[in-house]
């Protein structure tokens, strides 16, 4: 997890995980629309898990 991705996850969560697949981006986008904090948390969890 790089510092740039963490900053992107805080500012705009779907952009931080754009290369993790369409499903992940869609889930994080919907969570971000529901509320900013759930989107950030989901993006950080996805970034933190190993590929």
C-alpha distance matrix in Angstrom:
0.0 3.8 6.8 8.5 6.7 7.2 10.6 11.4 10.8 13.2 15.6 15.9 13.8 15.1 14.2 10.4 10.8 13.9 13.2 12.7 16.5 19.3 19.6 16.1 16.7 20.2 19.4 17.0 19.6 22.3 20.7 20.1 23.8 24.8 23.2 20.3 19.0 18.8 16.8 14.2 14.1 13.9 11.2 8.9 10.4 9.8 6.1 6.2 8.9 9.2 11.0
3.8 0.0 3.8 5.5 5.4 6.5 8.9 10.0 10.7 12.7 14.5 15.3 14.1 15.6 13.8 10.3 11.8 14.3 13.9 14.5 18.1 20.8 21.6 18.2 18.0 21.6 21.3 18.5 20.5 23.6 22.1 20.9 24.5 25.9 24.0 20.8 19.9 20.3 18.1 15.2 15.9 16.1 12.9 11.0 13.3 12.8 9.0 9.8 12.6 12.7 14.1
6.8 3.8 0.0 3.8 5.5 5.1 6.3 8.6 9.8 10.8 12.4 14.0 13.6 15.8 13.9 10.7 13.2 15.7 16.2 16.9 20.4 22.6 23.3 19.8 19.2 22.6 22.2 18.9 20.7 23.7 22.0 20.3 23.8 25.3 23.0 19.5 18.6 19.7 17.7 14.4 15.6 16.6 13.4 11.4 14.4 14.5 11.0 11.8 15.2 15.9 17.5
8.5 5.5 3.8 0.0 3.8 5.5 5.2 6.2 8.6 10.0 10.6 11.7 11.8 13.5 11.1 8.4 11.4 13.2 14.1 15.5 18.7 20.6 21.8 18.6 17.3 20.7 20.9 17.6 18.8 22.1 20.9 18.9 22.1 24.1 22.0 18.5 18.4 19.5 16.9 14.0 16.0 16.5 13.0 12.1 15.3 14.7 11.4 13.4 16.4 17.1 17.9
6.7 5.4 5.5 3.8 0.0 3.8 5.4 5.0 6.0 8.6 9.8 10.0 9.0 10.5 8.7 5.3 7.9 10.3 11.3 12.1 15.4 17.3 18.2 14.9 13.9 17.3 17.3 14.2 15.7 19.0 17.8 16.2 19.6 21.4 19.6 16.4 16.1 16.6 13.9 11.3 13.0 13.1 9.4 8.9 11.9 11.0 7.9 10.4 13.2 14.3 15.0
7.2 6.5 5.1 5.5 3.8 0.0 3.8 5.4 5.0 6.3 8.7 9.9 8.9 11.6 10.6 7.4 10.0 13.0 14.3 14.4 17.6 19.3 19.6 15.9 15.2 18.3 17.6 14.2 16.0 18.9 17.0 15.3 18.9 20.2 17.9 14.6 13.7 14.7 12.6 9.3 10.7 11.8 8.7 7.1 10.6 11.0 8.1 9.7 13.1 14.9 16.5
10.6 8.9 6.3 5.2 5.4 3.8 0.0 3.8 5.4 5.2 6.2 8.5 9.0 11.9 10.4 8.2 11.6 14.0 15.9 16.6 19.5 20.7 21.4 17.9 16.4 19.3 19.0 15.3 16.3 19.3 17.6 15.3 18.5 20.2 17.7 14.0 13.8 15.6 13.3 10.2 12.5 13.9 10.9 10.0 13.8 14.1 11.6 13.4 16.8 18.6 19.9
11.4 10.0 8.6 6.2 5.0 5.4 3.8 0.0 3.8 5.4 5.1 5.6 6.2 8.5 6.6 5.1 8.8 10.6 13.0 14.1 16.6 17.4 18.4 15.2 13.2 16.1 16.3 12.7 13.3 16.6 15.5 13.0 16.1 18.3 16.3 12.8 13.4 14.6 11.6 9.4 12.3 12.8 9.4 9.9 13.5 13.0 10.9 13.7 16.6 18.3 18.9
10.8 10.7 9.8 8.6 6.0 5.0 5.4 3.8 0.0 3.8 5.6 5.5 4.0 7.2 7.2 5.1 7.8 10.5 13.0 13.0 15.4 16.2 16.4 12.9 11.5 14.2 13.6 10.0 11.3 14.2 12.5 10.6 14.1 15.7 13.7 10.4 10.4 11.1 8.3 5.8 8.5 9.1 5.9 6.5 10.1 10.1 8.7 11.3 14.1 16.4 17.4
13.2 12.7 10.8 10.0 8.6 6.3 5.2 5.4 3.8 0.0 3.8 5.9 6.1 9.8 10.0 8.6 11.5 14.0 16.7 16.7 19.0 19.4 19.4 16.1 14.5 16.7 15.8 12.0 12.9 15.3 13.2 10.7 14.0 15.3 12.6 8.9 8.8 10.8 8.8 5.7 8.8 10.6 8.5 8.4 12.1 13.0 11.8 13.7 16.8 19.4 20.8
15.6 14.5 12.4 10.6 9.8 8.7 6.2 5.1 5.6 3.8 0.0 3.8 6.4 9.4 8.9 8.9 12.2 13.8 16.9 17.6 19.5 19.5 20.0 17.0 14.7 16.7 16.5 12.8 12.6 15.3 13.9 10.7 13.4 15.4 12.9 9.3 10.6 12.7 10.2 8.3 11.9 13.2 10.8 11.7 15.2 15.5 14.3 16.8 19.7 22.1 22.9
15.9 15.3 14.0 11.7 10.0 9.9 8.5 5.6 5.5 5.9 3.8 0.0 3.8 5.9 5.8 7.0 9.7 10.8 14.3 15.0 16.3 16.0 16.7 14.0 11.3 13.1 13.4 9.8 9.1 12.2 11.5 8.4 10.9 13.5 11.8 8.7 10.7 11.8 8.5 7.8 11.5 11.7 9.3 11.4 14.5 14.0 13.4 16.4 18.8 21.1 21.4
13.8 14.1 13.6 11.8 9.0 8.9 9.0 6.2 4.0 6.1 6.4 3.8 0.0 3.9 5.5 5.4 7.1 9.1 12.3 12.1 13.7 13.6 13.7 10.7 8.6 10.7 10.4 6.7 7.4 10.5 9.4 7.2 10.5 12.5 11.2 8.5 9.5 9.6 6.0 5.5 8.7 8.2 5.6 8.2 11.0 10.3 10.2 13.3 15.4 17.8 18.2
15.1 15.6 15.8 13.5 10.5 11.6 11.9 8.5 7.2 9.8 9.4 5.9 3.9 0.0 3.8 5.5 5.6 6.2 9.8 9.9 10.7 10.1 10.8 8.3 5.4 7.8 8.6 5.7 5.5 9.2 9.5 8.0 10.5 13.1 12.8 10.9 12.5 11.6 7.9 8.7 11.3 9.6 7.1 10.5 12.4 10.7 11.1 14.6 15.9 17.9 17.5
14.2 13.8 13.9 11.1 8.7 10.6 10.4 6.6 7.2 10.0 8.9 5.8 5.5 3.8 0.0 3.8 5.5 5.2 8.7 10.2 11.5 11.6 13.2 10.9 7.9 10.8 12.2 9.4 9.0 12.8 13.2 11.2 13.6 16.4 15.8 13.3 15.0 14.8 11.0 10.9 13.7 12.4 9.2 11.8 14.3 12.3 11.6 15.2 16.9 18.3 17.7
10.4 10.3 10.7 8.4 5.3 7.4 8.2 5.1 5.1 8.6 8.9 7.0 5.4 5.5 3.8 0.0 3.8 5.8 8.2 9.1 11.5 12.6 13.7 10.7 8.9 12.3 12.8 9.9 10.8 14.4 13.9 12.3 15.4 17.6 16.6 13.8 14.5 14.3 10.8 9.7 11.9 10.9 7.2 8.9 11.5 9.7 8.2 11.8 13.7 15.1 15.0
10.8 11.8 13.2 11.4 7.9 10.0 11.6 8.8 7.8 11.5 12.2 9.7 7.1 5.6 5.5 3.8 0.0 3.8 5.5 5.4 7.9 9.4 10.4 7.4 6.3 10.1 10.6 8.5 10.1 13.4 13.3 12.7 15.7 17.7 17.3 15.1 15.6 14.4 11.1 10.8 12.2 10.0 6.7 9.0 10.4 7.6 7.0 10.8 11.8 13.0 12.3
13.9 14.3 15.7 13.2 10.3 13.0 14.0 10.6 10.5 14.0 13.8 10.8 9.1 6.2 5.2 5.8 3.8 0.0 3.8 5.7 6.7 7.7 10.0 8.2 6.0 9.6 11.4 10.0 10.4 13.9 14.7 14.0 16.2 18.8 18.9 17.0 18.1 17.0 13.4 13.7 15.5 13.1 10.1 12.8 14.1 11.0 10.7 14.4 14.9 15.6 14.1
13.2 13.9 16.2 14.1 11.3 14.3 15.9 13.0 13.0 16.7 16.9 14.3 12.3 9.8 8.7 8.2 5.5 3.8 0.0 3.8 5.6 8.2 10.6 9.1 8.4 11.9 13.5 12.7 13.7 16.9 17.6 17.3 19.7 22.0 22.2 20.3 21.0 19.6 16.2 16.3 17.5 14.9 12.0 14.0 14.7 11.2 10.6 14.0 13.9 13.7 11.5
12.7 14.5 16.9 15.5 12.1 14.4 16.6 14.1 13.0 16.7 17.6 15.0 12.1 9.9 10.2 9.1 5.4 5.7 3.8 0.0 3.8 7.1 8.2 6.4 7.2 10.5 11.4 11.0 12.9 15.5 16.0 16.4 19.0 20.7 21.0 19.5 19.7 17.8 14.8 15.1 15.5 12.5 10.3 12.3 12.1 8.3 8.7 11.9 11.0 11.2 9.1
16.5 18.1 20.4 18.7 15.4 17.6 19.5 16.6 15.4 19.0 19.5 16.3 13.7 10.7 11.5 11.5 7.9 6.7 5.6 3.8 0.0 3.8 5.6 5.6 6.4 8.8 10.4 11.1 12.3 14.5 15.8 16.6 18.5 20.3 21.3 20.4 21.0 18.7 15.7 16.9 17.4 14.0 12.4 15.0 14.6 10.9 12.1 15.1 14.0 14.2 11.7
19.3 20.8 22.6 20.6 17.3 19.3 20.7 17.4 16.2 19.4 19.5 16.0 13.6 10.1 11.6 12.6 9.4 7.7 8.2 7.1 3.8 0.0 3.8 5.6 5.2 6.1 8.6 10.0 10.3 12.2 14.2 15.1 16.3 18.3 19.8 19.3 20.5 18.1 15.1 17.0 17.8 14.4 13.2 16.5 16.1 12.8 14.5 17.7 16.7 17.5 15.3
19.6 21.6 23.3 21.8 18.2 19.6 21.4 18.4 16.4 19.4 20.0 16.7 13.7 10.8 13.2 13.7 10.4 10.0 10.6 8.2 5.6 3.8 0.0 3.8 5.5 5.1 6.2 8.6 9.8 10.7 12.3 14.1 15.4 16.6 18.3 18.3 19.0 16.1 13.7 16.0 16.1 12.4 12.3 15.5 14.4 11.5 14.1 16.7 15.5 16.7 15.0
16.1 18.2 19.8 18.6 14.9 15.9 17.9 15.2 12.9 16.1 17.0 14.0 10.7 8.3 10.9 10.7 7.4 8.2 9.1 6.4 5.6 5.6 3.8 0.0 3.8 5.4 5.2 6.1 8.4 10.0 10.6 12.1 14.2 15.4 16.4 15.8 16.1 13.4 10.9 12.6 12.7 9.1 8.6 11.7 10.9 7.9 10.5 13.2 12.4 14.1 13.0
16.7 18.0 19.2 17.3 13.9 15.2 16.4 13.2 11.5 14.5 14.7 11.3 8.6 5.4 7.9 8.9 6.3 6.0 8.4 7.2 6.4 5.2 5.5 3.8 0.0 3.8 5.5 5.2 5.9 8.6 9.9 10.3 12.2 14.2 15.1 14.3 15.4 13.3 10.1 11.9 13.2 10.0 8.7 12.3 12.6 9.9 11.6 14.9 14.9 16.6 15.4
20.2 21.6 22.6 20.7 17.3 18.3 19.3 16.1 14.2 16.7 16.7 13.1 10.7 7.8 10.8 12.3 10.1 9.6 11.9 10.5 8.8 6.1 5.1 5.4 3.8 0.0 3.8 5.5 5.0 6.1 8.6 9.7 10.5 12.3 14.2 14.3 15.7 13.2 10.5 13.3 14.4 11.2 11.0 14.8 14.7 12.5 14.8 17.8 17.5 19.5 18.3
19.4 21.3 22.2 20.9 17.3 17.6 19.0 16.3 13.6 15.8 16.5 13.4 10.4 8.6 12.2 12.8 10.6 11.4 13.5 11.4 10.4 8.6 6.2 5.2 5.5 3.8 0.0 3.8 5.4 5.2 6.2 8.5 9.9 10.6 12.3 12.7 13.4 10.4 8.4 11.4 11.7 8.4 9.3 12.8 12.2 10.7 13.6 16.0 15.7 18.2 17.7
17.0 18.5 18.9 17.6 14.2 14.2 15.3 12.7 10.0 12.0 12.8 9.8 6.7 5.7 9.4 9.9 8.5 10.0 12.7 11.0 11.1 10.0 8.6 6.1 5.2 5.5 3.8 0.0 3.8 5.5 5.0 6.0 8.6 9.7 10.3 9.8 10.6 8.1 5.2 7.9 9.0 6.2 6.3 10.0 10.4 9.3 11.5 14.2 14.8 17.5 17.4
19.6 20.5 20.7 18.8 15.7 16.0 16.3 13.3 11.3 12.9 12.6 9.1 7.4 5.5 9.0 10.8 10.1 10.4 13.7 12.9 12.3 10.3 9.8 8.4 5.9 5.0 5.4 3.8 0.0 3.8 5.4 5.0 6.2 8.7 9.8 9.6 11.6 9.9 6.8 9.8 11.8 9.7 9.4 13.1 14.1 12.8 14.6 17.6 18.3 20.8 20.4
22.3 23.6 23.7 22.1 19.0 18.9 19.3 16.6 14.2 15.3 15.3 12.2 10.5 9.2 12.8 14.4 13.4 13.9 16.9 15.5 14.5 12.2 10.7 10.0 8.6 6.1 5.2 5.5 3.8 0.0 3.8 5.4 5.0 6.3 8.6 9.9 11.7 9.4 7.7 11.3 12.6 10.5 11.5 15.0 15.3 14.5 16.9 19.5 20.0 22.7 22.4
20.7 22.1 22.0 20.9 17.8 17.0 17.6 15.5 12.5 13.2 13.9 11.5 9.4 9.5 13.2 13.9 13.3 14.7 17.6 16.0 15.8 14.2 12.3 10.6 9.9 8.6 6.2 5.0 5.4 3.8 0.0 3.8 5.4 5.0 6.2 7.3 8.3 5.6 4.7 8.5 9.3 7.8 9.5 12.5 12.9 13.0 15.4 17.4 18.3 21.4 21.7
20.1 20.9 20.3 18.9 16.2 15.3 15.3 13.0 10.6 10.7 10.7 8.4 7.2 8.0 11.2 12.3 12.7 14.0 17.3 16.4 16.6 15.1 14.1 12.1 10.3 9.7 8.5 6.0 5.0 5.4 3.8 0.0 3.8 5.4 5.0 4.7 7.2 6.3 4.1 7.3 9.5 9.0 9.5 12.4 13.9 13.9 15.5 17.9 19.4 22.4 22.8
23.8 24.5 23.8 22.1 19.6 18.9 18.5 16.1 14.1 14.0 13.4 10.9 10.5 10.5 13.6 15.4 15.7 16.2 19.7 19.0 18.5 16.3 15.4 14.2 12.2 10.5 9.9 8.6 6.2 5.0 5.4 3.8 0.0 3.8 5.4 6.8 9.9 9.1 7.8 11.0 13.1 12.4 13.2 16.2 17.4 17.3 19.1 21.6 22.8 25.7 25.9
24.8 25.9 25.3 24.1 21.4 20.2 20.2 18.3 15.7 15.3 15.4 13.5 12.5 13.1 16.4 17.6 17.7 18.8 22.0 20.7 20.3 18.3 16.6 15.4 14.2 12.3 10.6 9.7 8.7 6.3 5.0 5.4 3.8 0.0 3.8 7.0 8.9 7.6 8.0 11.3 12.5 12.1 13.9 16.5 17.2 17.7 19.9 21.8 22.9 26.2 26.7
23.2 24.0 23.0 22.0 19.6 17.9 17.7 16.3 13.7 12.6 12.9 11.8 11.2 12.8 15.8 16.6 17.3 18.9 22.2 21.0 21.3 19.8 18.3 16.4 15.1 14.2 12.3 10.3 9.8 8.6 6.2 5.0 5.4 3.8 0.0 3.8 5.7 5.9 6.7 9.0 10.5 11.3 12.8 14.8 16.1 17.2 18.8 20.5 22.2 25.5 26.5
20.3 20.8 19.5 18.5 16.4 14.6 14.0 12.8 10.4 8.9 9.3 8.7 8.5 10.9 13.3 13.8 15.1 17.0 20.3 19.5 20.4 19.3 18.3 15.8 14.3 14.3 12.7 9.8 9.6 9.9 7.3 4.7 6.8 7.0 3.8 0.0 3.8 5.7 5.3 6.3 8.8 10.2 10.7 12.5 14.5 15.6 16.5 18.4 20.5 23.8 24.8
19.0 19.9 18.6 18.4 16.1 13.7 13.8 13.4 10.4 8.8 10.6 10.7 9.5 12.5 15.0 14.5 15.6 18.1 21.0 19.7 21.0 20.5 19.0 16.1 15.4 15.7 13.4 10.6 11.6 11.7 8.3 7.2 9.9 8.9 5.7 3.8 0.0 3.8 5.4 5.1 6.2 8.6 9.9 10.6 12.3 14.3 15.3 16.4 18.6 22.1 23.7
18.8 20.3 19.7 19.5 16.6 14.7 15.6 14.6 11.1 10.8 12.7 11.8 9.6 11.6 14.8 14.3 14.4 17.0 19.6 17.8 18.7 18.1 16.1 13.4 13.3 13.2 10.4 8.1 9.9 9.4 5.6 6.3 9.1 7.6 5.9 5.7 3.8 0.0 3.8 5.5 5.1 6.1 8.5 9.9 10.5 12.2 14.1 15.2 16.8 20.4 21.7
16.8 18.1 17.7 16.9 13.9 12.6 13.3 11.6 8.3 8.8 10.2 8.5 6.0 7.9 11.0 10.8 11.1 13.4 16.2 14.8 15.7 15.1 13.7 10.9 10.1 10.5 8.4 5.2 6.8 7.7 4.7 4.1 7.8 8.0 6.7 5.3 5.4 3.8 0.0 3.8 5.5 5.2 6.1 8.6 9.9 10.6 12.1 14.1 15.7 19.0 19.8
14.2 15.2 14.4 14.0 11.3 9.3 10.2 9.4 5.8 5.7 8.3 7.8 5.5 8.7 10.9 9.7 10.8 13.7 16.3 15.1 16.9 17.0 16.0 12.6 11.9 13.3 11.4 7.9 9.8 11.3 8.5 7.3 11.0 11.3 9.0 6.3 5.1 5.5 3.8 0.0 3.8 5.5 5.1 6.1 8.6 9.9 10.4 12.1 14.5 17.7 19.1
14.1 15.9 15.6 16.0 13.0 10.7 12.5 12.3 8.5 8.8 11.9 11.5 8.7 11.3 13.7 11.9 12.2 15.5 17.5 15.5 17.4 17.8 16.1 12.7 13.2 14.4 11.7 9.0 11.8 12.6 9.3 9.5 13.1 12.5 10.5 8.8 6.2 5.1 5.5 3.8 0.0 3.8 5.5 5.2 6.2 8.7 9.9 10.5 12.6 16.1 18.0
13.9 16.1 16.6 16.5 13.1 11.8 13.9 12.8 9.1 10.6 13.2 11.7 8.2 9.6 12.4 10.9 10.0 13.1 14.9 12.5 14.0 14.4 12.4 9.1 10.0 11.2 8.4 6.2 9.7 10.5 7.8 9.0 12.4 12.1 11.3 10.2 8.6 6.1 5.2 5.5 3.8 0.0 3.8 5.5 5.1 6.2 8.5 9.8 10.9 14.4 15.6
11.2 12.9 13.4 13.0 9.4 8.7 10.9 9.4 5.9 8.5 10.8 9.3 5.6 7.1 9.2 7.2 6.7 10.1 12.0 10.3 12.4 13.2 12.3 8.6 8.7 11.0 9.3 6.3 9.4 11.5 9.5 9.5 13.2 13.9 12.8 10.7 9.9 8.5 6.1 5.1 5.5 3.8 0.0 3.8 5.4 5.1 6.1 8.5 10.2 13.2 14.1
8.9 11.0 11.4 12.1 8.9 7.1 10.0 9.9 6.5 8.4 11.7 11.4 8.2 10.5 11.8 8.9 9.0 12.8 14.0 12.3 15.0 16.5 15.5 11.7 12.3 14.8 12.8 10.0 13.1 15.0 12.5 12.4 16.2 16.5 14.8 12.5 10.6 9.9 8.6 6.1 5.2 5.5 3.8 0.0 3.8 5.5 5.0 6.0 8.7 11.9 13.8
10.4 13.3 14.4 15.3 11.9 10.6 13.8 13.5 10.1 12.1 15.2 14.5 11.0 12.4 14.3 11.5 10.4 14.1 14.7 12.1 14.6 16.1 14.4 10.9 12.6 14.7 12.2 10.4 14.1 15.3 12.9 13.9 17.4 17.2 16.1 14.5 12.3 10.5 9.9 8.6 6.2 5.1 5.4 3.8 0.0 3.8 5.4 5.1 6.4 10.1 12.1
9.8 12.8 14.5 14.7 11.0 11.0 14.1 13.0 10.1 13.0 15.5 14.0 10.3 10.7 12.3 9.7 7.6 11.0 11.2 8.3 10.9 12.8 11.5 7.9 9.9 12.5 10.7 9.3 12.8 14.5 13.0 13.9 17.3 17.7 17.2 15.6 14.3 12.2 10.6 9.9 8.7 6.2 5.1 5.5 3.8 0.0 3.8 5.4 5.6 8.5 9.5
6.1 9.0 11.0 11.4 7.9 8.1 11.6 10.9 8.7 11.8 14.3 13.4 10.2 11.1 11.6 8.2 7.0 10.7 10.6 8.7 12.1 14.5 14.1 10.5 11.6 14.8 13.6 11.5 14.6 16.9 15.4 15.5 19.1 19.9 18.8 16.5 15.3 14.1 12.1 10.4 9.9 8.5 6.1 5.0 5.4 3.8 0.0 3.8 5.7 7.8 9.1
6.2 9.8 11.8 13.4 10.4 9.7 13.4 13.7 11.3 13.7 16.8 16.4 13.3 14.6 15.2 11.8 10.8 14.4 14.0 11.9 15.1 17.7 16.7 13.2 14.9 17.8 16.0 14.2 17.6 19.5 17.4 17.9 21.6 21.8 20.5 18.4 16.4 15.2 14.1 12.1 10.5 9.8 8.5 6.0 5.1 5.4 3.8 0.0 3.8 6.5 9.3
8.9 12.6 15.2 16.4 13.2 13.1 16.8 16.6 14.1 16.8 19.7 18.8 15.4 15.9 16.9 13.7 11.8 14.9 13.9 11.0 14.0 16.7 15.5 12.4 14.9 17.5 15.7 14.8 18.3 20.0 18.3 19.4 22.8 22.9 22.2 20.5 18.6 16.8 15.7 14.5 12.6 10.9 10.2 8.7 6.4 5.6 5.7 3.8 0.0 3.8 6.6
9.2 12.7 15.9 17.1 14.3 14.9 18.6 18.3 16.4 19.4 22.1 21.1 17.8 17.9 18.3 15.1 13.0 15.6 13.7 11.2 14.2 17.5 16.7 14.1 16.6 19.5 18.2 17.5 20.8 22.7 21.4 22.4 25.7 26.2 25.5 23.8 22.1 20.4 19.0 17.7 16.1 14.4 13.2 11.9 10.1 8.5 7.8 6.5 3.8 0.0 3.8
11.0 14.1 17.5 17.9 15.0 16.5 19.9 18.9 17.4 20.8 22.9 21.4 18.2 17.5 17.7 15.0 12.3 14.1 11.5 9.1 11.7 15.3 15.0 13.0 15.4 18.3 17.7 17.4 20.4 22.4 21.7 22.8 25.9 26.7 26.5 24.8 23.7 21.7 19.8 19.1 18.0 15.6 14.1 13.8 12.1 9.5 9.1 9.3 6.6 3.8 0.0
